[in-house]
């Protein structure tokens, strides 16, 4: 067995130990004692945004903890509260015809992004393409693009995902071993994601979206990304939604293969500020 393969197995083992404290099967009820003891530190499995979590009965301790942890957005979670089921249903056509090609396009250079957009949209504009070295690693590019689809009346923000095996190893080890960072909406997010997001933000990609929202006030905001790009998309949607510049009903966040991004508090906060959120995973992910 090569040294490289051994290193990979060690990294994956560390990741599973550190980031898989909670079950991904949310059909089972989790005790209030578990929430009381682990609410802040547990990572949610990606995002907890589908109808399963929204139809649950939240138990007594959750209301008390949420007041402490996500008071900044004042979520309406009280004792024995049933979280209101989202009005939005999953739209497979929207996913495969629009969001899937948008997330795929983010992997290309500007020329290839345009080619993807040409195949997907008729009346569109590519507004911005932003690229940075992921956390200063010159061999790894993190990027995103901003576009407009006038036929769909949508502002589009799409982020590129993990693009190499080396980057996957680094991403896994950093998520497992680095600290979490508190974010404005409440809760904590893996520092690896927040650092890359702040790099892209510093290059103006979020300001570009905000300026478009002011110009096209009646347009929806579509935010997407695959893998790492999904985590970045969720951070972007959270910041823009919490700014109050666009109503929650006009934001669509749909990610593909998104890794675990934040803890329970952050996931609950996201569910409060964005209405349309779907995470697409392979069956055995």
C-alpha positions as CSV (number, residue, x, y, z in Angstrom):
1,X,0.0,0.0,0.0
2,X,1.5,3.3,-1.1
3,X,2.3,6.1,1.4
4,X,-0.2,8.3,-0.4
5,X,-3.0,5.9,0.0
6,X,-2.2,5.4,3.7
7,X,-2.3,9.2,4.2
8,X,-5.6,9.4,2.4
9,X,-7.1,6.7,4.7
10,X,-5.9,8.4,7.8
11,X,-7.4,11.7,6.7
12,X,-10.8,10.1,5.9
13,X,-10.7,8.3,9.3
14,X,-10.0,11.6,11.1
15,X,-12.8,13.3,9.2
16,X,-15.3,10.6,10.1
17,X,-14.4,10.6,13.7
18,X,-14.6,14.4,14.1
19,X,-17.5,15.2,11.8
20,X,-19.9,12.2,12.1
21,X,-21.0,12.5,15.7
22,X,-24.6,12.6,14.7
23,X,-26.7,10.2,12.6
24,X,-27.7,11.2,9.1
25,X,-31.0,9.4,9.6
26,X,-33.4,12.1,10.7
27,X,-36.4,9.8,10.7
28,X,-35.4,8.9,14.2
29,X,-36.0,11.2,17.1
30,X,-33.0,12.7,18.9
31,X,-33.3,13.2,22.6
32,X,-33.3,16.6,24.2
33,X,-30.4,15.6,26.3
34,X,-28.3,15.1,23.1
35,X,-29.3,18.7,22.0
36,X,-28.5,20.1,25.4
37,X,-25.0,18.5,25.5
38,X,-24.0,18.7,21.8
39,X,-26.1,21.5,20.2
40,X,-23.2,23.9,19.6
41,X,-20.5,21.5,18.5
42,X,-22.4,19.0,16.3
43,X,-22.1,19.4,12.6
44,X,-25.3,19.0,10.7
45,X,-25.1,16.7,7.7
46,X,-24.8,19.4,5.1
47,X,-28.0,21.4,5.4
48,X,-31.1,20.4,7.3
49,X,-33.4,22.0,4.9
50,X,-35.7,19.5,3.4
51,X,-39.3,18.6,4.3
52,X,-38.2,16.0,6.8
53,X,-36.6,18.4,9.3
54,X,-39.4,21.0,8.7
55,X,-42.1,18.5,9.7
56,X,-40.5,17.6,13.0
57,X,-41.7,18.4,16.5
58,X,-38.9,20.3,18.2
59,X,-38.5,19.4,21.8
60,X,-38.4,21.5,24.9
61,X,-34.7,22.2,25.1
62,X,-34.5,23.4,21.5
63,X,-36.5,26.5,22.3
64,X,-34.3,27.5,25.2
65,X,-31.1,26.8,23.4
66,X,-32.2,28.6,20.2
67,X,-32.8,31.8,22.1
68,X,-29.2,31.8,23.3
69,X,-27.5,30.6,20.1
70,X,-29.5,32.3,17.3
71,X,-30.9,35.3,19.0
72,X,-29.5,37.5,16.3
73,X,-32.3,36.5,13.9
74,X,-35.0,35.9,16.5
75,X,-36.2,32.5,15.2
76,X,-39.8,31.6,16.1
77,X,-39.0,28.4,17.9
78,X,-40.8,27.7,21.1
79,X,-41.5,24.7,23.3
80,X,-43.2,21.9,21.4
81,X,-43.4,24.0,18.2
82,X,-43.9,22.4,14.9
83,X,-41.7,24.1,12.3
84,X,-44.0,25.2,9.4
85,X,-43.6,23.0,6.3
86,X,-42.1,25.0,3.5
87,X,-44.5,26.0,0.8
88,X,-42.0,25.1,-1.9
89,X,-41.9,21.6,-3.4
90,X,-38.9,20.1,-5.1
91,X,-38.9,20.9,-8.8
92,X,-36.8,18.3,-10.8
93,X,-37.1,20.2,-14.1
94,X,-35.7,23.4,-12.5
95,X,-32.9,21.4,-11.0
96,X,-31.8,19.5,-14.1
97,X,-32.6,22.2,-16.7
98,X,-31.2,25.2,-14.8
99,X,-29.4,24.6,-11.5
100,X,-27.4,21.5,-12.6
101,X,-25.8,23.2,-15.7
102,X,-25.2,26.4,-13.6
103,X,-23.3,24.4,-11.0
104,X,-21.3,22.6,-13.7
105,X,-20.5,25.8,-15.6
106,X,-18.7,27.1,-12.5
107,X,-15.9,24.6,-13.2
108,X,-15.0,26.3,-16.5
109,X,-13.0,29.3,-17.5
110,X,-14.9,32.4,-18.7
111,X,-15.2,31.0,-22.2
112,X,-16.5,27.7,-21.1
113,X,-19.0,29.3,-18.7
114,X,-20.4,31.2,-21.7
115,X,-20.7,28.0,-23.6
116,X,-22.7,26.4,-20.8
117,X,-24.9,29.4,-20.4
118,X,-25.5,29.5,-24.2
119,X,-26.9,26.0,-24.0
120,X,-29.1,26.7,-21.0
121,X,-30.4,30.3,-21.5
122,X,-31.4,32.5,-24.4
123,X,-31.5,36.0,-23.0
124,X,-28.7,36.1,-20.5
125,X,-25.7,38.1,-19.4
126,X,-22.4,36.9,-17.8
127,X,-21.6,39.7,-15.4
128,X,-18.7,38.6,-13.3
129,X,-16.2,35.8,-12.9
130,X,-14.1,35.8,-9.7
131,X,-11.1,33.5,-9.0
132,X,-8.8,33.2,-6.0
133,X,-6.2,30.8,-4.7
134,X,-8.0,28.6,-2.2
135,X,-6.6,29.7,1.2
136,X,-3.4,30.8,-0.5
137,X,-2.6,27.4,-2.2
138,X,-1.5,28.4,-5.7
139,X,-2.3,25.0,-7.1
140,X,-5.9,25.2,-6.1
141,X,-8.4,27.6,-7.7
142,X,-11.7,28.6,-6.0
143,X,-14.1,30.6,-8.1
144,X,-17.6,31.7,-8.8
145,X,-19.6,33.7,-11.4
146,X,-22.5,36.0,-11.5
147,X,-25.0,36.1,-14.4
148,X,-28.5,37.3,-15.3
149,X,-31.3,35.3,-16.9
150,X,-33.8,37.9,-18.1
151,X,-36.3,35.3,-19.3
152,X,-36.3,33.7,-15.9
153,X,-36.0,37.1,-14.1
154,X,-33.2,35.7,-12.1
155,X,-29.8,36.9,-10.7
156,X,-27.5,33.9,-10.7
157,X,-24.6,33.2,-8.3
158,X,-22.7,29.9,-8.8
159,X,-19.6,28.6,-7.1
160,X,-17.0,26.1,-8.3
161,X,-16.5,22.9,-6.3
162,X,-13.5,20.8,-5.3
163,X,-11.5,20.3,-8.5
164,X,-8.8,17.8,-7.7
165,X,-8.0,14.8,-5.5
166,X,-5.3,16.8,-3.7
167,X,-7.8,19.6,-3.0
168,X,-10.2,17.0,-1.7
169,X,-7.6,15.6,0.7
170,X,-6.7,19.1,2.0
171,X,-10.4,20.1,2.3
172,X,-11.2,16.9,4.3
173,X,-8.2,17.4,6.7
174,X,-8.9,21.1,7.2
175,X,-12.6,20.5,8.0
176,X,-11.7,17.7,10.4
177,X,-8.9,19.5,12.2
178,X,-9.5,23.2,12.0
179,X,-11.8,25.2,14.3
180,X,-15.2,26.4,13.5
181,X,-16.0,30.0,13.0
182,X,-19.1,31.9,14.3
183,X,-21.1,33.6,11.7
184,X,-23.5,36.5,11.8
185,X,-26.8,34.6,11.4
186,X,-25.9,32.4,14.4
187,X,-24.1,29.1,14.8
188,X,-20.7,27.9,13.5
189,X,-19.3,27.0,10.1
190,X,-16.2,25.1,9.2
191,X,-13.4,27.7,9.1
192,X,-12.1,26.2,5.8
193,X,-15.3,27.3,4.1
194,X,-15.6,30.8,5.7
195,X,-12.0,31.6,4.8
196,X,-12.5,30.8,1.1
197,X,-15.8,32.6,1.1
198,X,-14.2,35.7,2.6
199,X,-11.5,35.6,-0.1
200,X,-14.1,35.6,-2.9
201,X,-16.1,38.2,-1.2
202,X,-13.1,40.5,-0.9
203,X,-12.7,40.3,-4.7
204,X,-16.2,41.7,-5.1
205,X,-18.4,38.8,-6.1
206,X,-21.0,39.5,-3.3
207,X,-21.0,43.2,-3.9
208,X,-21.7,42.5,-7.6
209,X,-24.8,40.5,-6.6
210,X,-26.0,43.2,-4.2
211,X,-25.7,45.8,-6.9
212,X,-27.7,43.7,-9.3
213,X,-30.4,43.2,-6.6
214,X,-30.8,46.9,-6.3
215,X,-31.1,47.3,-10.1
216,X,-33.4,44.3,-10.7
217,X,-35.5,44.5,-7.6
218,X,-38.2,42.1,-9.0
219,X,-35.7,39.4,-10.0
220,X,-35.2,36.2,-8.0
221,X,-31.7,35.2,-6.7
222,X,-30.6,31.7,-7.7
223,X,-27.6,30.5,-5.7
224,X,-25.9,27.1,-6.4
225,X,-22.7,25.1,-6.4
226,X,-21.4,21.6,-6.3
227,X,-19.4,20.1,-3.5
228,X,-17.3,22.9,-2.0
229,X,-19.2,25.3,-4.2
230,X,-22.4,24.2,-2.4
231,X,-21.0,25.2,1.0
232,X,-19.9,28.6,-0.4
233,X,-23.3,29.0,-2.0
234,X,-25.0,28.5,1.4
235,X,-22.8,31.1,3.1
236,X,-23.5,33.6,0.3
237,X,-27.3,33.0,0.5
238,X,-27.2,33.4,4.2
239,X,-25.4,36.8,4.1
240,X,-27.5,38.2,1.3
241,X,-30.8,37.0,2.9
242,X,-29.9,38.5,6.3
243,X,-29.0,41.8,4.7
244,X,-32.7,42.5,4.1
245,X,-32.1,43.6,0.5
246,X,-34.2,40.8,-1.0
247,X,-37.2,39.0,0.5
248,X,-36.7,35.4,1.5
249,X,-39.3,34.2,-1.0
250,X,-37.2,35.5,-3.8
251,X,-34.1,33.5,-2.9
252,X,-33.6,29.9,-4.3
253,X,-30.7,28.0,-2.8
254,X,-30.1,24.6,-4.4
255,X,-26.8,22.8,-4.1
256,X,-25.4,19.5,-5.3
257,X,-23.2,17.2,-3.3
258,X,-22.7,19.8,-0.6
259,X,-20.4,18.7,2.3
260,X,-21.3,19.3,6.0
261,X,-21.0,23.0,6.4
262,X,-22.2,24.1,9.8
263,X,-23.5,23.0,13.2
264,X,-27.2,22.6,14.3
265,X,-27.6,26.2,15.3
266,X,-26.4,27.5,11.9
267,X,-28.7,25.0,10.1
268,X,-31.7,26.1,12.1
269,X,-30.8,29.8,11.4
270,X,-30.6,29.1,7.7
271,X,-34.0,27.4,7.7
272,X,-35.4,30.6,9.2
273,X,-34.0,33.1,6.8
274,X,-34.3,31.3,3.4
275,X,-37.5,29.7,2.3
276,X,-36.4,27.7,-0.8
277,X,-33.5,25.4,0.1
278,X,-32.7,22.0,-1.4
279,X,-29.6,19.9,-1.1
280,X,-29.2,17.2,-3.9
281,X,-27.3,14.1,-2.9
282,X,-26.6,10.8,-4.4
283,X,-28.7,8.0,-2.8
284,X,-25.8,6.6,-0.8
285,X,-24.1,9.8,0.1
